[in-house]
Amino acid sequence: MSGKHILVDGYSILHQWSELKAARTRSLAAGRQALIHLLTQFHDGHGGCLTLVFDGRNVPRGGDGIRTGIQVLYSKEGQTADAFIERMIGQSTNPGHYLVATDDHAEQMAVEGLGGETISAGGFHAMVQAELKDITQAMEEISLKNRRFLRADGSMG
């Protein structure tokens, strides 16, 4: 799946991942921010292109944009994220370049019919968690090397 442009159906994922429940319960905006934060961490390790698409209702001020490495888009008012994603893939010269994360079965069938690839919310969650675990392990290794490099008295060893 490396090298694919990941398109995330924002609300489909937001309502499926249990670690986002507390934020989602506070407000929809808090849920979106929690998802953006989590996907930004994922992107920091995974790299590549990641676009998070939300339905065009309850659009915050500032709307679309690049946020810390990932692109956050809102469909037009009255248009669903599903329709936005499907149009994006349908207009592409290389629809196989896209991986769409969603639990919406109709959207999965439409994307696959257009030549794109899909991953369920659970499968994408596993991918994100594996990447976050790799990032944590890499940071722990760096920290351990730094501790070995510095002596207890603060001098270099």
MDTraj code that builds the backbone (N, CA, C; nanometers):
import mdtraj as md
import numpy as np

residues = "MET SER GLY LYS HIS ILE LEU VAL ASP GLY TYR SER ILE LEU HIS GLN TRP SER GLU LEU LYS ALA ALA ARG THR ARG SER LEU ALA ALA GLY ARG GLN ALA LEU ILE HIS LEU LEU THR GLN PHE HIS ASP GLY HIS GLY GLY CYS LEU THR LEU VAL PHE ASP GLY ARG ASN VAL PRO ARG GLY GLY ASP GLY ILE ARG THR GLY ILE GLN VAL LEU TYR SER LYS GLU GLY GLN THR ALA ASP ALA PHE ILE GLU ARG MET ILE GLY GLN SER THR ASN PRO GLY HIS TYR LEU VAL ALA THR ASP ASP HIS ALA GLU GLN MET ALA VAL GLU GLY LEU GLY GLY GLU THR ILE SER ALA GLY GLY PHE HIS ALA MET VAL GLN ALA GLU LEU LYS ASP ILE THR GLN ALA MET GLU GLU ILE SER LEU LYS ASN ARG ARG PHE LEU ARG ALA ASP GLY SER MET GLY".split()
xyz = np.array([
    [0.0811, -0.1189, 0.0000],
    [0.0000, 0.0000, 0.0000],
    [0.0860, 0.1260, 0.0000],
    [0.2127, 0.1050, 0.0118],
    [0.3050, 0.2167, 0.0087],
    [0.2975, 0.2867, -0.1258],
    [0.3056, 0.4184, -0.1239],
    [0.3025, 0.4934, -0.2472],
    [0.1630, 0.5324, -0.2922],
    [0.0619, 0.4816, -0.2281],
    [-0.0760, 0.5168, -0.2636],
    [-0.1131, 0.6499, -0.2000],
    [-0.2002, 0.7219, -0.2667],
    [-0.2591, 0.8433, -0.2099],
    [-0.3777, 0.7961, -0.1260],
    [-0.3698, 0.8173, 0.0039],
    [-0.4753, 0.7715, 0.0943],
    [-0.5809, 0.8809, 0.1057],
    [-0.7039, 0.8446, 0.0738],
    [-0.8192, 0.9323, 0.0908],
    [-0.9004, 0.8769, 0.2073],
    [-0.9246, 0.9608, 0.3069],
    [-0.9954, 0.9161, 0.4267],
    [-1.1335, 0.9805, 0.4305],
    [-1.2363, 0.8971, 0.4362],
    [-1.3734, 0.9442, 0.4538],
    [-1.3868, 0.9806, 0.6020],
    [-1.3696, 1.1090, 0.6315],
    [-1.3547, 1.1569, 0.7684],
    [-1.4589, 1.1100, 0.8670],
    [-1.5862, 1.1322, 0.8373],
    [-1.6889, 1.0958, 0.9343],
    [-1.7072, 0.9451, 0.9449],
    [-1.6822, 0.8717, 0.8373],
    [-1.6900, 0.7262, 0.8433],
    [-1.5876, 0.6726, 0.9430],
    [-1.4667, 0.7258, 0.9392],
    [-1.3610, 0.6824, 1.0310],
    [-1.3861, 0.7373, 1.1708],
    [-1.4230, 0.8641, 1.1804],
    [-1.4453, 0.9294, 1.3098],
    [-1.5454, 0.8527, 1.3954],
    [-1.6479, 0.7977, 1.3337],
    [-1.7520, 0.7283, 1.4093],
    [-1.7208, 0.5809, 1.4351],
    [-1.6078, 0.5321, 1.3847],
    [-1.5727, 0.3916, 1.4039],
    [-1.4587, 0.3695, 1.5038],
    [-1.3704, 0.4655, 1.5204],
    [-1.2531, 0.4445, 1.6046],
    [-1.2837, 0.4807, 1.7492],
    [-1.2700, 0.3834, 1.8369],
    [-1.3084, 0.4017, 1.9776],
    [-1.2269, 0.5097, 2.0485],
    [-1.0987, 0.5274, 2.0130],
    [-1.0181, 0.6282, 2.0820],
    [-1.0614, 0.7712, 2.0492],
    [-1.1491, 0.7864, 1.9515],
    [-1.2003, 0.9192, 1.9160],
    [-1.3356, 0.9479, 1.9802],
    [-1.3902, 0.8486, 2.0504],
    [-1.5246, 0.8619, 2.1066],
    [-1.5358, 0.9770, 2.2060],
    [-1.4399, 0.9902, 2.2967],
    [-1.4470, 1.0956, 2.3984],
    [-1.4483, 1.2338, 2.3333],
    [-1.3611, 1.2553, 2.2368],
    [-1.3558, 1.3844, 2.1673],
    [-1.4843, 1.4064, 2.0889],
    [-1.5310, 1.3038, 2.0228],
    [-1.6521, 1.3112, 1.9411],
    [-1.7738, 1.3433, 2.0277],
    [-1.7743, 1.2919, 2.1506],
    [-1.8845, 1.3161, 2.2419],
    [-1.8876, 1.4626, 2.2865],
    [-1.7696, 1.5240, 2.3039],
    [-1.7630, 1.6665, 2.3411],
    [-1.8230, 1.7530, 2.2316],
    [-1.7789, 1.7311, 2.1077],
    [-1.8332, 1.8059, 1.9935],
    [-1.7784, 1.7454, 1.8651],
    [-1.8481, 1.7726, 1.7572],
    [-1.8034, 1.7251, 1.6268],
    [-1.6684, 1.7877, 1.5923],
    [-1.6519, 1.9157, 1.6248],
    [-1.5252, 1.9846, 1.5972],
    [-1.4107, 1.9201, 1.6747],
    [-1.4340, 1.8833, 1.8003],
    [-1.3301, 1.8174, 1.8811],
    [-1.2960, 1.6812, 1.8226],
    [-1.3960, 1.6094, 1.7742],
    [-1.3718, 1.4804, 1.7098],
    [-1.2883, 1.4947, 1.5848],
    [-1.3219, 1.5949, 1.5020],
    [-1.2438, 1.6193, 1.3802],
    [-1.0992, 1.6515, 1.4156],
    [-1.0786, 1.7380, 1.5159],
    [-0.9426, 1.7760, 1.5549],
    [-0.8645, 1.6552, 1.6069],
    [-0.9304, 1.5680, 1.6829],
    [-0.8633, 1.4480, 1.7336],
    [-0.8220, 1.3564, 1.6183],
    [-0.9086, 1.3422, 1.5189],
    [-0.8761, 1.2600, 1.4021],
    [-0.7624, 1.3233, 1.3226],
    [-0.7669, 1.4538, 1.3033],
    [-0.6597, 1.5231, 1.2313],
    [-0.5276, 1.5020, 1.3043],
    [-0.5282, 1.5144, 1.4363],
    [-0.4065, 1.4961, 1.5157],
    [-0.3506, 1.3540, 1.4987],
    [-0.4378, 1.2548, 1.5089],
    [-0.3954, 1.1150, 1.4956],
    [-0.3402, 1.0870, 1.3558],
    [-0.4074, 1.1367, 1.2528],
    [-0.3620, 1.1121, 1.1160],
    [-0.2351, 1.1903, 1.0837],
    [-0.2147, 1.3035, 1.1498],
    [-0.0901, 1.3778, 1.1321],
    [0.0270, 1.2978, 1.1877],
    [0.0079, 1.2373, 1.3045],
    [0.1126, 1.1520, 1.3621],
    [0.1422, 1.0349, 1.2692],
    [0.0378, 0.9714, 1.2176],
    [0.0527, 0.8606, 1.1234],
    [0.1318, 0.9075, 1.0009],
    [0.0934, 1.0213, 0.9447],
    [0.1579, 1.0738, 0.8255],
    [0.3049, 1.1047, 0.8499],
    [0.3373, 1.1521, 0.9695],
    [0.4770, 1.1843, 1.0018],
    [0.5673, 1.0623, 0.9831],
    [0.5170, 0.9445, 1.0128],
    [0.5960, 0.8231, 0.9961],
    [0.5781, 0.7583, 0.8601],
    [0.4571, 0.7604, 0.8103],
    [0.4228, 0.6905, 0.6866],
    [0.4630, 0.7700, 0.5630],
    [0.4446, 0.9007, 0.5697],
    [0.4743, 0.9855, 0.4537],
    [0.3691, 0.9712, 0.3465],
    [0.4024, 1.0104, 0.2269],
    [0.3104, 1.0008, 0.1147],
    [0.2008, 1.1054, 0.1207],
    [0.1006, 1.0867, 0.0385],
    [-0.0121, 1.1804, 0.0324],
    [-0.1282, 1.1260, 0.1138],
    [-0.1838, 1.2109, 0.1972],
    [-0.3006, 1.1738, 0.2756],
    [-0.3973, 1.2908, 0.2729],
    [-0.5194, 1.2629, 0.2274],
    [-0.6245, 1.3634, 0.2210],
    [-0.7420, 1.3162, 0.3040],
    [-0.7811, 1.3983, 0.3976],
    [-0.8944, 1.3718, 0.4861],
    [-1.0117, 1.4534, 0.4351],
    [-1.1228, 1.3864, 0.4025],
    [-1.2377, 1.4543, 0.3436],
    [-1.3587, 1.4409, 0.4358],
    [-1.4187, 1.5554, 0.4683],
    [-1.5406, 1.5586, 0.5490],
    [-1.6560, 1.6080, 0.4638],
    [-1.7784, 1.5679, 0.5016],
    [-1.8982, 1.6200, 0.4368],
    [-1.9025, 1.7709, 0.4543],
    [-1.9653, 1.8397, 0.3597],
    [-1.9696, 1.9850, 0.3594],
    [-2.0745, 2.0460, 0.4501],
    [-2.1006, 1.9857, 0.5637],
    [-2.1879, 2.0483, 0.6627],
    [-2.1046, 2.0738, 0.7873],
    [-2.1407, 2.1729, 0.8622],
    [-2.0669, 2.2089, 0.9844],
    [-1.9199, 2.2397, 0.9539],
    [-1.8955, 2.3076, 0.8421],
    [-1.7581, 2.3393, 0.8026],
    [-1.7042, 2.4487, 0.8943],
    [-1.5882, 2.4246, 0.9569],
    [-1.5315, 2.5271, 1.0445],
    [-1.4769, 2.6442, 0.9642],
    [-1.4622, 2.7576, 1.0307],
    [-1.4007, 2.8723, 0.9640],
    [-1.2619, 2.8332, 0.9180],
    [-1.2240, 2.8733, 0.8013],
    [-1.0938, 2.8350, 0.7469],
    [-1.1083, 2.7190, 0.6505],
    [-1.2112, 2.6356, 0.6708],
    [-1.2436, 2.5270, 0.5785],
    [-1.1280, 2.4388, 0.5386],
    [-1.1079, 2.4293, 0.4070],
    [-1.0061, 2.3414, 0.3509],
    [-0.8659, 2.3903, 0.3848],
    [-0.7723, 2.3007, 0.3688],
    [-0.6341, 2.3428, 0.3825],
    [-0.5401, 2.2304, 0.4153],
    [-0.4138, 2.2650, 0.4143],
    [-0.3099, 2.1710, 0.4533],
    [-0.2864, 2.1924, 0.6013],
    [-0.2954, 2.0873, 0.6767],
    [-0.2733, 2.0957, 0.8203],
    [-0.1627, 1.9993, 0.8566],
    [-0.0506, 2.0531, 0.8929],
    [0.0630, 1.9738, 0.9407],
    [0.0902, 1.8508, 0.8542],
    [0.0962, 1.8706, 0.7239],
    [0.1363, 1.7631, 0.6344],
    [0.0239, 1.6875, 0.5680],
    [-0.0972, 1.6941, 0.6228],
    [-0.2086, 1.6262, 0.5574],
    [-0.3039, 1.7314, 0.5023],
    [-0.3738, 1.6951, 0.3975],
    [-0.4699, 1.7880, 0.3387],
    [-0.6068, 1.7569, 0.3974],
    [-0.6739, 1.8600, 0.4481],
    [-0.8076, 1.8456, 0.5041],
    [-0.9034, 1.9212, 0.4137],
    [-1.0013, 1.8493, 0.3575],
    [-1.0973, 1.9090, 0.2650],
    [-1.2391, 1.8857, 0.3135],
    [-1.3257, 1.9760, 0.2760],
    [-1.4691, 1.9627, 0.3028],
    [-1.5392, 1.9680, 0.1683],
    [-1.6323, 1.8753, 0.1465],
    [-1.7080, 1.8780, 0.0218],
    [-1.7950, 2.0033, 0.0200],
    [-1.8478, 2.0362, -0.0952],
    [-1.9366, 2.1515, -0.1062],
    [-2.0629, 2.1268, -0.0239],
    [-2.1260, 2.2339, 0.0193],
    [-2.2523, 2.2247, 0.0935],
    [-2.3501, 2.1382, 0.0139],
    [-2.4096, 2.0419, 0.0793],
    [-2.5057, 1.9540, 0.0138],
    [-2.4433, 1.8361, -0.0589],
    [-2.3110, 1.8298, -0.0652],
    [-2.2407, 1.7189, -0.1297],
    [-2.1762, 1.6333, -0.0203],
    [-2.1775, 1.5037, -0.0394],
    [-2.1159, 1.4159, 0.0596],
    [-1.9665, 1.3990, 0.0317],
    [-1.8955, 1.3594, 0.1333],
    [-1.7539, 1.3255, 0.1159],
    [-1.7418, 1.2097, 0.0172],
    [-1.8377, 1.1163, 0.0244],
    [-1.8380, 1.0016, -0.0675],
    [-1.8368, 1.0489, -0.2130],
    [-1.9280, 1.1396, -0.2463],
    [-1.9375, 1.1899, -0.3838],
    [-1.8096, 1.2627, -0.4240],
    [-1.7528, 1.3389, -0.3311],
    [-1.6288, 1.4118, -0.3569],
    [-1.5157, 1.3141, -0.3886],
    [-1.5029, 1.2102, -0.3057],
    [-1.3973, 1.1093, -0.3230],
    [-1.4166, 1.0338, -0.4549],
    [-1.5388, 0.9932, -0.4811],
    [-1.5669, 0.9186, -0.6039],
    [-1.5381, 1.0025, -0.7278],
    [-1.5723, 1.1317, -0.7240],
    [-1.5442, 1.2202, -0.8376],
    [-1.3930, 1.2351, -0.8559],
    [-1.3204, 1.2487, -0.7449],
    [-1.1751, 1.2639, -0.7520],
    [-1.1104, 1.1420, -0.8186],
    [-1.1554, 1.0238, -0.7809],
    [-1.1006, 0.9008, -0.8382],
    [-1.1458, 0.8850, -0.9831],
    [-1.2720, 0.9144, -1.0095],
    [-1.3262, 0.9021, -1.1449],
    [-1.2588, 0.9937, -1.2450],
    [-1.2098, 1.1087, -1.1992],
    [-1.1437, 1.2040, -1.2880],
    [-0.9934, 1.1790, -1.2992],
    [-0.9437, 1.0864, -1.2218],
    [-0.7998, 1.0585, -1.2218],
    [-0.7591, 0.9739, -1.3425],
    [-0.6384, 0.9992, -1.3919],
    [-0.5843, 0.9162, -1.4988],
    [-0.5261, 0.7863, -1.4426],
    [-0.5105, 0.7802, -1.3095],
    [-0.4566, 0.6612, -1.2450],
    [-0.5357, 0.6309, -1.1176],
    [-0.6600, 0.5815, -1.1327],
    [-0.7431, 0.5566, -1.0151],
    [-0.6845, 0.4516, -0.9198],
    [-0.6005, 0.3634, -0.9700],
    [-0.5374, 0.2613, -0.8864],
    [-0.4366, 0.3194, -0.7878],
    [-0.4054, 0.4473, -0.8031],
    [-0.3118, 0.5165, -0.7148],
    [-0.3772, 0.5529, -0.5806],
    [-0.5102, 0.5390, -0.5715],
    [-0.5846, 0.5808, -0.4520],
    [-0.6244, 0.4624, -0.3639],
    [-0.6104, 0.4844, -0.2347],
    [-0.6583, 0.3918, -0.1324],
    [-0.7576, 0.4699, -0.0482],
    [-0.8830, 0.4259, -0.0444],
    [-0.9878, 0.4972, 0.0275],
    [-1.0211, 0.4219, 0.1559],
    [-1.0091, 0.4940, 0.2681],
    [-1.0426, 0.4379, 0.3989],
    [-1.1851, 0.4776, 0.4335],
    [-1.2731, 0.3772, 0.4400],
    [-1.4141, 0.4020, 0.4712],
    [-1.4802, 0.2714, 0.5149],
    [-1.5868, 0.2848, 0.5919],
    [-1.6680, 0.1683, 0.6258],
    [-1.8007, 0.1693, 0.5508],
    [-1.8172, 0.2644, 0.4614],
    [-1.9383, 0.2762, 0.3819],
    [-1.9289, 0.1767, 0.2658],
    [-2.0114, 0.0709, 0.2716],
    [-2.0029, -0.0366, 0.1715],
    [-2.0367, 0.0118, 0.0305],
    [-2.1339, 0.1017, 0.0173],
    [-2.1689, 0.1541, -0.1148],
    [-2.0506, 0.2328, -0.1723],
    [-1.9840, 0.3100, -0.0874],
    [-1.8673, 0.3855, -0.1341],
    [-1.7537, 0.2911, -0.1727],
    [-1.7339, 0.1858, -0.0945],
    [-1.6293, 0.0882, -0.1265],
    [-1.6543, 0.0282, -0.2642],
    [-1.7788, -0.0106, -0.2910],
    [-1.8118, -0.0701, -0.4207],
    [-1.7917, 0.0302, -0.5345],
    [-1.8316, 0.1556, -0.5130],
    [-1.8154, 0.2582, -0.6168],
    [-1.6680, 0.2838, -0.6452],
    [-1.5878, 0.2966, -0.5392],
    [-1.4445, 0.3230, -0.5560],
    [-1.3773, 0.2073, -0.6293],
    [-1.4072, 0.0853, -0.5876],
    [-1.3482, -0.0316, -0.6526],
    [-1.3937, -0.0418, -0.7977],
    [-1.5191, -0.0056, -0.8255],
    [-1.5702, -0.0059, -0.9620],
    [-1.4990, 0.0954, -1.0510],
    [-1.4481, 0.2020, -0.9889],
    [-1.3743, 0.3052, -1.0632],
    [-1.2259, 0.2708, -1.0786],
    [-1.1832, 0.1625, -1.0117],
    [-1.0437, 0.1205, -1.0219],
    [-0.9580, 0.1548, -0.9018],
    [-1.0175, 0.2159, -0.7984],
    [-0.9438, 0.2474, -0.6757],
    [-0.9434, 0.1285, -0.5816],
    [-0.8708, 0.1431, -0.4743],
    [-0.8616, 0.0388, -0.3720],
    [-0.9254, 0.0916, -0.2443],
    [-0.9809, 0.0038, -0.1638],
    [-1.0429, 0.0454, -0.0387],
    [-0.9859, -0.0328, 0.0784],
    [-1.0025, 0.0267, 0.1966],
    [-0.9656, -0.0384, 0.3211],
    [-1.0723, -0.0007, 0.4232],
    [-1.1124, -0.0963, 0.5039],
    [-1.2154, -0.0710, 0.6043],
    [-1.1603, 0.0176, 0.7158],
    [-1.2489, 0.0708, 0.7964],
    [-1.2070, 0.1515, 0.9112],
    [-1.1180, 0.0689, 1.0033],
    [-1.1539, -0.0577, 1.0242],
    [-1.0730, -0.1458, 1.1089],
    [-0.9361, -0.1741, 1.0493],
    [-0.9312, -0.1991, 0.9202],
    [-0.8032, -0.2239, 0.8534],
    [-0.7145, -0.1012, 0.8543],
    [-0.7750, 0.0165, 0.8331],
    [-0.6984, 0.1405, 0.8358],
    [-0.6508, 0.1698, 0.9780],
    [-0.7346, 0.1396, 1.0754],
    [-0.6964, 0.1585, 1.2160],
    [-0.5731, 0.0741, 1.2476],
    [-0.5724, -0.0503, 1.2034],
    [-0.4571, -0.1383, 1.2259],
    [-0.3322, -0.0811, 1.1586],
    [-0.3470, -0.0265, 1.0379],
    [-0.2342, 0.0336, 0.9665],
    [-0.1799, 0.1542, 1.0438],
    [-0.2696, 0.2392, 1.0892],
    [-0.2293, 0.3589, 1.1643],
    [-0.1619, 0.3183, 1.2953],
    [-0.2197, 0.2250, 1.3677],
    [-0.1626, 0.1826, 1.4964],
    [-0.0247, 0.1184, 1.4781],
    [-0.0066, 0.0411, 1.3726],
    [0.1245, -0.0200, 1.3460],
    [0.2289, 0.0870, 1.3189],
    [0.1927, 0.1893, 1.2419],
    [0.2860, 0.2986, 1.2121],
    [0.3191, 0.3766, 1.3390],
    [0.2190, 0.4042, 1.4216],
    [0.2428, 0.4776, 1.5459],
    [0.3325, 0.3972, 1.6406],
    [0.3151, 0.2650, 1.6402],
    [0.4011, 0.1791, 1.7225],
    [0.5454, 0.1857, 1.6719],
    [0.5633, 0.1817, 1.5402],
    [0.6982, 0.1926, 1.4822],
    [0.7635, 0.3258, 1.5185],
    [0.6855, 0.4340, 1.5132],
    [0.7385, 0.5658, 1.5483],
    [0.7821, 0.5674, 1.6946],
    [0.6990, 0.5125, 1.7826],
    [0.7309, 0.5089, 1.9259],
    [0.8570, 0.4280, 1.9509],
    [0.8695, 0.3130, 1.8859],
    [0.9888, 0.2297, 1.9036],
    [1.1136, 0.3019, 1.8536],
    [1.1045, 0.3698, 1.7414],
    [1.2187, 0.4434, 1.6874],
    [1.2604, 0.5554, 1.7830],
    [1.1642, 0.6234, 1.8407],
    [1.1951, 0.7313, 1.9352],
    [1.2587, 0.6760, 2.0631],
    [1.2120, 0.5599, 2.1078],
    [1.2708, 0.4980, 2.2261],
    [1.4151, 0.4561, 2.2001],
    [1.4433, 0.4045, 2.0803],
    [1.5798, 0.3657, 2.0446],
    [1.6720, 0.4873, 2.0408],
    [1.6239, 0.5967, 1.9852],
    [1.7031, 0.7198, 1.9805],
    [1.7303, 0.7700, 2.1218],
    [1.6289, 0.7660, 2.2058],
    [1.6444, 0.8104, 2.3441],
    [1.7474, 0.7249, 2.4174],
    [1.7420, 0.5944, 2.3972],
    [1.8372, 0.5030, 2.4608],
    [1.9795, 0.5326, 2.4132],
    [1.9973, 0.5547, 2.2832],
    [2.1300, 0.5880, 2.2300],
    [2.1810, 0.7189, 2.2897],
    [2.0933, 0.8154, 2.3038],
    [2.1333, 0.9434, 2.3625],
    [2.1727, 0.9285, 2.5083],
    [2.0995, 0.8464, 2.5824],
    [2.1329, 0.8239, 2.7239],
    [2.2688, 0.7548, 2.7358],
    [2.2992, 0.6635, 2.6458],
    [2.4278, 0.5946, 2.6479],
    [2.5410, 0.6906, 2.6126],
    [2.5101, 0.7860, 2.5257],
    [2.6100, 0.8813, 2.4795],
    [2.6469, 0.9817, 2.5890],
    [2.5504, 1.0178, 2.6691],
    [2.5764, 1.1134, 2.7775],
    [2.6030, 1.0394, 2.9075],
    [2.7062, 1.0739, 2.9758],
    [2.7368, 1.0136, 3.1054],
    [2.6458, 1.0721, 3.2106],
    [2.6445, 1.0122, 3.3233],
    [2.5625, 1.0587, 3.4349],
    [2.5983, 1.2011, 3.4760],
    [2.7238, 1.2411, 3.4608],
    [2.7644, 1.3750, 3.4995],
    [2.7380, 1.4791, 3.3900],
    [2.6755, 1.4339, 3.2791],
    [2.6403, 1.5259, 3.1716],
    [2.7470, 1.5354, 3.0630],
    [2.8614, 1.4744, 3.0854],
    [2.9659, 1.4794, 2.9834],
    [2.9413, 1.3700, 2.8788],
    [3.0023, 1.3893, 2.7647],
    [2.9863, 1.2898, 2.6576],
    [3.0788, 1.1724, 2.6803],
    [3.0259, 1.0535, 2.6472],
    [3.1035, 0.9328, 2.6726],
    [3.1553, 0.8675, 2.5519],
])
top = md.Topology()
chain = top.add_chain()
for i, resn in enumerate(residues, 1):
    res = top.add_residue(resn, chain, resSeq=i)
    for name in ("N", "CA", "C"):
        top.add_atom(name, md.element.get_by_symbol(name[0]), res)
traj = md.Trajectory(xyz[None], top)
